Amino acid sequence: MEPSSESRPESRPESRPESRPESRPESRPESRPESRPMKRSLDEDEESLSKRKASDHSSEVADHYNRLQEVGLQVRSQSRIFYMRNFNNWVKSVLIGEILDQLRRSRTSPVRVLDLGCGKGGDLLKWRRGNISHLVCTDIAEVSVDQCRSRFEEMKKKSHNNDMFTAEFITADATKEPLWPRLADSTLTFDLCSCQFVVHYSFESRTKAEMMLKNACERLRPGGYFIGTTPDAYELMRRASLSQDLSFGNEVFKVRFKSRSPPSLFGAEYHFSLEGVVDVPEFMVYFPLMTRMLEKLGMRLILKSRFSEFFEEKVKDEQHRSLLQKMSALERLRKELYKCFYVTSVTFAFQGTLSRSEWEAASEYKTFRTEPGLDKD
Ligand SMILES: C[S@@+](CC[C@H](N)C(=O)[O-])C[C@H]1O[C@@H](n2cnc3c(N)ncnc32)[C@H](O)[C@@H]1O
């Protein structure tokens, strides 16, 4: 059913998202994962605990994404999370676009990108618009990689002015094997690794997370970046702590924890389902830990921002605002909804919103970005 103004008003935000208590994890420090004693952080006993706990979910994740059907715009536009998916896509576009601009400003050589956990190629257009020279797409799900390749071939056929980059496609579990031997040129280096909505699958165990981060960063050239998006562990914990039965969500998404015991650094599992798109186990990413792990790889995590914060910051830019509209990343406010609050400020030239349910799902996420990597030699 087309989401209509009649069927959706009650699910609209009652206040601007940034003023909602649930988007402010700072308000409940007792529920934060960092309240764990830090000395436990990388202890061996923690590692063996997570090993004992972890059964390997990689194939379950791969099977899930392999089974996911690609649907066209017509079907997507009828989904209850149509605007949220567009909004998430806008966040990725801005994140990727800004980094590519920076790369182009700082160097004259062609830009090479690793799309780690590329899925069905949802970011291919962003790479084309960003004028990159070479792309490596890799994912654990074979069907997704095949669809990504077909999408690329299709784009290439349609591109008349030869503005297409070259690309290669690899099916591999990035938490279990180094990707380099699988590249056409095993000495290839990258200017950017983009890991969108993926890194949380690797925090099932320390070994897996280490391999994923190594694959992300090891082949970055000096000045290269690692960027991504992932659920915010603080927010997940905060919401779970408010719930009676360790689960929370609404009609579009659900998060379910198994136990109330303090989460381990690796293997802190919860089950995540999102209307027809995701239904898999995921693992909390504790940012201070990822920061330490990245430091060991010579990278410094400098930006972590909630989607709400990211939005507030980026929407100030005229170009980003106009992209927001082009991508239908917010639902247009109709007259009958004028009493509702909306996501954007009235000082900007347009108004738009996400339903409350969509916002509750989107506001779980964070973007992250490293400082340009140093020469590792
Ligand atoms: C939510 S989708 C995101 C896809 C894409 N990055 C995007 O933003 O549209 C998560 C992707 O991570 C991939 N993935 C999960 N675990 C992985 C692993 N161990 N190695 C490589 N890819 C993995 C899944 O197959 C899936 O395609």
The ligand as an SDF file (V2000), in Angstrom:
LIG
                    3D

 27 29  0  0  0  0  0  0  0  0999 V2000
   23.1850   -4.0500    5.2470 C   0  0  0  0  0  0  0  0  0  0  0  0
   24.0540   -4.7150    3.9200 S   0  0  0  0  0  0  0  0  0  0  0  0
   24.8830   -3.2730    3.2830 C   0  0  0  0  0  0  0  0  0  0  0  0
   25.2630   -3.3860    1.8400 C   0  0  0  0  0  0  0  0  0  0  0  0
   25.9400   -2.1250    1.2680 C   0  0  0  0  0  0  0  0  0  0  0  0
   27.1590   -1.8150    1.9240 N   0  0  0  0  0  0  0  0  0  0  0  0
   25.0010   -0.9580    1.3260 C   0  0  0  0  0  0  0  0  0  0  0  0
   25.2290   -0.0210    2.0970 O   0  0  0  0  0  0  0  0  0  0  0  0
   24.0210   -0.9610    0.5660 O   0  0  0  0  0  0  0  0  0  0  0  0
   25.3600   -5.5770    4.7450 C   0  0  0  0  0  0  0  0  0  0  0  0
   26.2760   -6.3170    3.8010 C   0  0  0  0  0  0  0  0  0  0  0  0
   27.3950   -6.8280    4.5160 O   0  0  0  0  0  0  0  0  0  0  0  0
   27.7560   -8.0630    3.9500 C   0  0  0  0  0  0  0  0  0  0  0  0
   28.5830   -8.8390    4.8870 N   0  0  0  0  0  0  0  0  0  0  0  0
   28.2100   -9.3150    6.1050 C   0  0  0  0  0  0  0  0  0  0  0  0
   29.2250  -10.0070    6.6430 N   0  0  0  0  0  0  0  0  0  0  0  0
   30.2580   -9.9520    5.7740 C   0  0  0  0  0  0  0  0  0  0  0  0
   31.5830  -10.5080    5.7710 C   0  0  0  0  0  0  0  0  0  0  0  0
   32.0150  -11.2570    6.7770 N   0  0  0  0  0  0  0  0  0  0  0  0
   32.3800  -10.2830    4.6980 N   0  0  0  0  0  0  0  0  0  0  0  0
   31.9230   -9.5350    3.6500 C   0  0  0  0  0  0  0  0  0  0  0  0
   30.6690   -9.0130    3.5980 N   0  0  0  0  0  0  0  0  0  0  0  0
   29.8530   -9.2090    4.6410 C   0  0  0  0  0  0  0  0  0  0  0  0
   26.3920   -8.6920    3.6920 C   0  0  0  0  0  0  0  0  0  0  0  0
   26.4500   -9.7830    2.8060 O   0  0  0  0  0  0  0  0  0  0  0  0
   25.6090   -7.5080    3.1440 C   0  0  0  0  0  0  0  0  0  0  0  0
   25.7020   -7.4050    1.7530 O   0  0  0  0  0  0  0  0  0  0  0  0
  1  2  1  0
  2  3  1  0
  2 10  1  0
  3  4  1  0
  4  5  1  0
  5  6  1  0
  5  7  1  0
  7  8  2  0
  7  9  1  0
 10 11  1  0
 11 12  1  0
 11 26  1  0
 12 13  1  0
 13 14  1  0
 13 24  1  0
 14 15  1  0
 14 23  1  0
 15 16  2  0
 16 17  1  0
 17 18  1  0
 17 23  2  0
 18 19  1  0
 18 20  2  0
 20 21  1  0
 21 22  2  0
 22 23  1  0
 24 25  1  0
 24 26  1  0
 26 27  1  0
M  CHG  2   2   1   9  -1
M  END
$$$$
